[in-house]
Amino acid sequence: MPKVKKSNNKFYVLIPPDIVTAIGIVEGEELEFSKSGSTGFMVSKKGAIPATITGGSELNERELDLLKKLDTMRYNERTKERVDSILSAAEKVVLSKLLERKFVTLYRKDPKEQYKYGIAKSIYEKFLMGKRNVQAAPEAPAAQSRPQPPPVMQPRAPERKLDRAAVKRWEERSEASYIEDLETKGYVVLKNEADASSASAALEDSIRQGLVIGTRAFDKKFYIGLRGFINKNGPKIMRVLERGKSVSAEEIAVEVGIDADAVKTILYILAEKGDITEVRREIFRIA
């Protein structure tokens, strides 16, 4: 066990040889101390712990590398089968430990979907958010025109009225009449899984036909929009983002002249497709 020695009004920590050997400490090397709980610290070689304590557990370099690897994959590609097939045996061991600590979760939005790996919101915000575009290529000069991206979305079916019978069944179970907002405003934001689950059941046919699209954001809210509304306003939002700068949802809302929640709905759905990326909380740019 390490011991503390006092000399000339200074305290020295005597580290046993087996720990020195295991960590690979050499004379004169700098060490780092990271707080662990209310009365403890962890010691490591400088740079070995890329971040401080999260939830009482360290995030080591191999775990951080694996989280970054997951984060580079689009949501639809992050299925359990695909991820497990591309990870090495060592990476699978790291992943299993992240799952045990709830830093990574396995979930699916619908029983018919494949399980996908998700990164815990607190871990994403602390270690990953805003770090993916650090090495992005320099922006093109203002005078140089950017190539136009492909159309945001193409309707797969003509606009139709929603199934009112299903809507009524949902509204009977819901405290708020969200469907009316969806039909009149073109989008709706749901704050909990219970309403989102009920909405999914009520709008099943419209979702299957591609008339209604939705996604869950990192703020844990569910953003749902009519395809026609997204097709109409999506290009306006993309034109703002095509300038090459990171822009907040609020700034976009002011520029295009629609409600901020409407802008967020479209942004999160486009981010789900991989067209854009959220570099920081509610700050977006083209992927």
C-alpha positions as CSV (number, residue, x, y, z in Angstrom):
1,M,0.0,0.0,0.0
2,P,1.3,3.6,-0.7
3,K,2.5,5.4,2.4
4,V,2.7,9.1,3.2
5,K,6.0,10.5,4.6
6,K,6.6,14.1,5.9
7,S,9.9,15.8,5.4
8,N,10.7,19.6,5.5
9,N,7.0,20.4,5.9
10,K,6.2,18.5,2.7
11,F,4.3,15.3,2.3
12,Y,5.6,12.6,0.0
13,V,3.6,9.6,-1.3
14,L,5.7,6.4,-1.4
15,I,4.5,4.2,-4.2
16,P,5.3,0.5,-4.0
17,P,7.6,-0.9,-6.7
18,D,4.9,-3.2,-8.1
19,I,2.6,-0.3,-8.7
20,V,5.5,1.7,-10.3
21,T,6.2,-1.3,-12.6
22,A,2.5,-1.8,-13.5
23,I,1.9,1.8,-14.4
24,G,5.4,2.2,-16.0
25,I,6.5,5.3,-13.9
26,V,10.0,6.5,-14.4
27,E,12.0,9.0,-12.3
28,G,11.1,12.6,-12.9
29,E,7.9,11.8,-14.7
30,E,4.8,13.9,-14.0
31,L,1.7,12.3,-12.5
32,E,-1.9,13.4,-12.5
33,F,-4.4,13.2,-9.7
34,S,-8.1,13.0,-10.4
35,K,-10.7,13.3,-7.7
36,S,-12.7,10.1,-7.0
37,G,-15.6,10.6,-4.6
38,S,-15.6,12.9,-1.6
39,T,-12.4,11.6,0.0
40,G,-10.3,10.0,-2.7
41,F,-8.1,10.7,-5.7
42,M,-6.8,8.5,-8.6
43,V,-3.2,8.8,-9.7
44,S,-2.1,8.2,-13.3
45,K,0.7,9.0,-15.7
46,K,0.2,12.4,-17.3
47,G,-2.4,12.2,-20.1
48,A,-3.5,8.7,-19.3
49,I,-6.9,9.9,-18.0
50,P,-8.3,12.0,-20.8
51,A,-11.2,13.3,-18.6
52,T,-12.0,13.6,-15.0
53,I,-14.4,11.4,-13.1
54,T,-17.9,10.9,-14.5
55,G,-20.5,9.3,-12.2
56,G,-17.9,8.0,-9.9
57,S,-16.1,6.0,-12.6
58,E,-13.1,6.9,-14.8
59,L,-13.3,7.0,-18.6
60,N,-10.0,5.5,-19.8
61,E,-8.4,6.1,-23.2
62,R,-9.6,2.8,-24.7
63,E,-13.2,3.5,-23.6
64,L,-13.0,7.0,-25.0
65,D,-11.7,5.7,-28.3
66,L,-14.5,3.2,-28.6
67,L,-17.1,5.9,-27.8
68,K,-15.7,8.1,-30.5
69,K,-15.9,5.2,-32.9
70,L,-19.6,4.7,-32.1
71,D,-20.2,8.4,-32.4
72,T,-18.8,8.5,-36.0
73,M,-21.5,6.0,-37.1
74,R,-24.9,7.2,-38.1
75,Y,-27.8,6.1,-36.0
76,N,-29.3,3.7,-38.6
77,E,-25.9,2.0,-38.9
78,R,-25.4,1.5,-35.2
79,T,-27.3,-1.8,-34.9
80,K,-26.0,-4.4,-32.5
81,E,-25.3,-6.9,-35.3
82,R,-23.3,-4.4,-37.4
83,V,-21.3,-2.9,-34.5
84,D,-20.5,-6.3,-33.1
85,S,-19.3,-7.5,-36.5
86,I,-16.7,-4.7,-36.9
87,L,-15.3,-4.6,-33.4
88,S,-12.2,-6.5,-32.4
89,A,-12.2,-8.9,-29.5
90,A,-10.5,-6.3,-27.3
91,E,-13.0,-3.6,-28.3
92,K,-15.9,-5.9,-27.5
93,V,-14.5,-6.3,-24.0
94,V,-14.4,-2.5,-23.6
95,L,-17.9,-2.2,-24.9
96,S,-19.2,-4.8,-22.5
97,K,-17.8,-2.7,-19.6
98,L,-19.4,0.4,-21.0
99,L,-22.7,-1.4,-21.1
100,E,-22.3,-2.5,-17.5
101,R,-21.6,1.0,-16.4
102,K,-24.6,2.4,-18.4
103,F,-22.3,4.6,-20.5
104,V,-23.6,2.8,-23.5
105,T,-27.1,1.3,-23.8
106,L,-28.9,-1.1,-26.1
107,Y,-32.4,0.1,-27.1
108,R,-34.9,0.1,-29.9
109,K,-37.8,2.5,-30.5
110,D,-40.1,-0.2,-31.9
111,P,-40.3,-3.9,-31.3
112,K,-39.9,-4.4,-35.0
113,E,-36.6,-2.6,-35.1
114,Q,-33.1,-4.0,-34.5
115,Y,-31.4,-3.1,-31.2
116,K,-29.0,-0.2,-31.6
117,Y,-26.2,1.1,-29.4
118,G,-26.8,4.5,-27.8
119,I,-24.4,6.7,-25.8
120,A,-25.6,8.0,-22.5
121,K,-26.6,11.7,-22.8
122,S,-24.3,12.8,-19.9
123,I,-21.3,11.0,-21.4
124,Y,-22.0,12.3,-24.9
125,E,-22.3,15.9,-23.7
126,K,-19.1,15.7,-21.6
127,F,-16.8,13.8,-23.9
128,L,-18.1,13.9,-27.4
129,M,-20.4,16.8,-28.2
130,G,-18.6,19.5,-30.3
131,K,-15.5,17.4,-30.8
132,R,-16.2,15.6,-34.0
133,N,-15.6,18.6,-36.3
134,V,-12.4,19.8,-34.7
135,Q,-10.4,18.6,-37.7
136,A,-12.9,19.7,-40.3
137,A,-11.5,21.1,-43.6
138,P,-11.2,24.9,-43.9
139,E,-14.3,26.7,-45.0
140,A,-14.5,27.7,-48.6
141,P,-14.1,31.5,-49.3
142,A,-17.4,33.4,-49.4
143,A,-17.1,34.1,-53.1
144,Q,-16.8,30.4,-53.9
145,S,-20.2,28.7,-54.4
146,R,-20.8,25.5,-52.5
147,P,-22.2,22.5,-54.5
148,Q,-25.9,22.1,-53.9
149,P,-26.8,19.1,-51.8
150,P,-29.4,16.6,-53.1
151,P,-33.0,17.4,-52.3
152,V,-33.7,17.1,-48.6
153,M,-36.7,14.7,-48.9
154,Q,-38.9,13.4,-51.7
155,P,-42.5,12.5,-50.7
156,R,-43.3,8.9,-51.2
157,A,-47.0,9.4,-51.3
158,P,-49.4,12.3,-51.7
159,E,-50.6,14.2,-48.6
160,R,-53.6,12.6,-46.9
161,K,-55.7,13.2,-43.9
162,L,-54.6,11.4,-40.7
163,D,-56.7,8.5,-39.5
164,R,-59.2,10.3,-37.3
165,A,-60.4,7.1,-35.6
166,A,-56.9,6.3,-34.4
167,V,-56.3,9.9,-33.5
168,K,-59.5,9.8,-31.3
169,R,-58.3,6.7,-29.5
170,W,-55.0,8.3,-28.8
171,E,-56.5,11.5,-27.5
172,E,-58.7,9.6,-25.2
173,R,-55.5,8.3,-23.5
174,S,-53.6,11.6,-23.7
175,E,-54.0,14.7,-21.5
176,A,-53.3,17.0,-24.5
177,S,-54.6,17.2,-28.0
178,Y,-51.3,16.9,-29.8
179,I,-52.7,15.7,-33.1
180,E,-54.5,18.9,-33.7
181,D,-51.2,20.7,-33.5
182,L,-49.6,18.2,-35.8
183,E,-52.3,18.8,-38.5
184,T,-52.5,22.6,-38.1
185,K,-48.8,23.4,-37.4
186,G,-47.1,20.6,-39.2
187,Y,-45.1,19.4,-36.2
188,V,-45.4,18.5,-32.6
189,V,-43.0,18.0,-29.7
190,L,-43.7,15.3,-27.1
191,K,-42.0,15.4,-23.8
192,N,-42.3,11.8,-22.6
193,E,-42.2,8.2,-23.8
194,A,-45.8,7.5,-22.9
195,D,-47.2,10.1,-25.3
196,A,-44.7,9.2,-28.0
197,S,-45.7,5.5,-27.7
198,S,-49.3,6.4,-28.0
199,A,-48.7,8.7,-30.9
200,S,-46.7,6.0,-32.7
201,A,-49.6,3.6,-32.4
202,A,-52.2,6.2,-33.4
203,L,-50.2,7.3,-36.4
204,E,-48.9,3.9,-37.4
205,D,-50.4,3.9,-40.9
206,S,-49.2,7.5,-41.6
207,I,-45.7,6.6,-40.4
208,R,-45.6,3.5,-42.5
209,Q,-46.6,5.6,-45.6
210,G,-43.9,8.1,-44.8
211,L,-46.4,10.9,-44.2
212,V,-45.2,11.4,-40.6
213,I,-41.6,11.3,-39.5
214,G,-40.2,11.5,-36.0
215,T,-37.1,11.1,-33.9
216,R,-35.9,11.4,-30.3
217,A,-33.3,14.1,-29.6
218,F,-30.6,14.2,-26.8
219,D,-32.9,16.5,-24.8
220,K,-35.1,13.3,-24.5
221,K,-38.0,15.0,-26.3
222,F,-39.7,13.4,-29.3
223,Y,-39.9,15.6,-32.4
224,I,-42.6,14.6,-35.0
225,G,-43.4,16.4,-38.3
226,L,-45.5,16.0,-41.4
227,R,-43.4,15.1,-44.5
228,G,-45.0,18.0,-46.4
229,F,-44.1,20.4,-43.7
230,I,-40.5,19.2,-43.7
231,N,-40.2,19.2,-47.5
232,K,-41.5,22.8,-47.5
233,N,-39.2,24.2,-44.8
234,G,-36.2,21.9,-45.0
235,P,-34.6,23.6,-48.0
236,K,-34.9,27.0,-46.3
237,I,-33.0,25.6,-43.3
238,M,-30.4,23.9,-45.5
239,R,-29.7,27.1,-47.3
240,V,-28.7,28.8,-44.0
241,L,-26.5,25.8,-43.1
242,E,-24.9,25.8,-46.6
243,R,-22.9,28.9,-45.6
244,G,-20.6,26.6,-43.8
245,K,-20.9,27.9,-40.3
246,S,-22.3,26.3,-37.2
247,V,-25.7,27.9,-36.4
248,S,-28.1,27.6,-33.5
249,A,-31.7,26.5,-33.9
250,E,-32.8,29.9,-32.5
251,E,-30.8,31.8,-35.1
252,I,-32.2,29.7,-37.9
253,A,-35.7,30.2,-36.6
254,V,-35.3,34.0,-36.8
255,E,-33.9,33.9,-40.3
256,V,-36.4,31.6,-41.9
257,G,-39.3,33.0,-40.0
258,I,-40.8,29.9,-38.4
259,D,-41.1,28.7,-34.8
260,A,-38.0,27.5,-33.0
261,D,-39.5,24.1,-32.1
262,A,-40.5,23.7,-35.8
263,V,-36.8,24.3,-36.7
264,K,-35.6,21.9,-34.1
265,T,-38.0,19.2,-35.4
266,I,-36.6,19.5,-38.9
267,L,-33.0,19.8,-37.8
268,Y,-33.2,16.6,-35.6
269,I,-34.9,14.7,-38.4
270,L,-32.2,15.8,-40.9
271,A,-29.5,14.9,-38.3
272,E,-31.1,11.4,-38.0
273,K,-30.7,11.0,-41.8
274,G,-27.1,12.1,-41.5
275,D,-27.5,15.3,-43.6
276,I,-26.4,17.6,-40.8
277,T,-24.8,17.2,-37.4
278,E,-25.4,18.7,-34.0
279,V,-21.9,20.0,-33.0
280,R,-23.1,21.3,-29.6
281,R,-26.4,21.4,-27.9
282,E,-28.8,22.9,-30.4
283,I,-25.9,24.1,-32.6
284,F,-25.9,22.5,-36.1
285,R,-23.9,22.4,-39.3
286,I,-23.8,20.3,-42.5
287,A,-22.3,16.9,-41.9
